[in-house]
């Protein structure tokens, strides 16, 4: 059985806390480093199972 996930991209982008910081990046390495640094500095929610 296939499972499809759909997202409203503009809504997801509005909720992204680091999206404005990505505007000045030019390489994939810069994007990766910025996201890694961001994740290091913020508290993340604990993992939870998806109720399917």
ZIPENOR-V971710 format. One record per residue. N is the residue number from 1. PHI is phi in radians with two decimals (none if undefined). OMEGA is omega in whole degrees, -180 to 180 (999 if undefined). Layout:
N:PHI:OMEGA + N:PHI:OMEGA
This chain:
1:none:179 + 2:-1.51:177 + 3:-2.24:-179 + 4:-1.93:175 + 5:-2.02:178 + 6:-2.12:-179 + 7:-2.36:173 + 8:-1.58:-172 + 9:-0.95:178 + 10:-1.03:179 + 11:-1.19:178 + 12:-1.12:-180 + 13:-1.09:179 + 14:-1.10:-178 + 15:-1.48:-178 + 16:-1.21:-178 + 17:-1.40:-178 + 18:-1.88:-179 + 19:-1.00:179 + 20:-1.05:180 + 21:-1.25:-179 + 22:-1.36:-175 + 23:-1.05:-177 + 24:-1.71:179 + 25:-1.53:180 + 26:-2.17:-176 + 27:-2.14:177 + 28:-1.11:178 + 29:-1.08:179 + 30:-1.10:178 + 31:-1.08:-179 + 32:-1.07:-180 + 33:-1.13:180 + 34:-1.13:-180 + 35:-1.15:178 + 36:-1.08:178 + 37:-1.12:179 + 38:-1.06:-178 + 39:-1.14:178 + 40:-1.24:-173 + 41:-1.63:-179 + 42:-2.06:176 + 43:-1.35:179 + 44:-1.78:176 + 45:-1.20:176 + 46:-1.18:178 + 47:-1.11:178 + 48:-2.46:177 + 49:-1.20:175 + 50:-1.41:-177 + 51:-1.34:177 + 52:-2.04:999
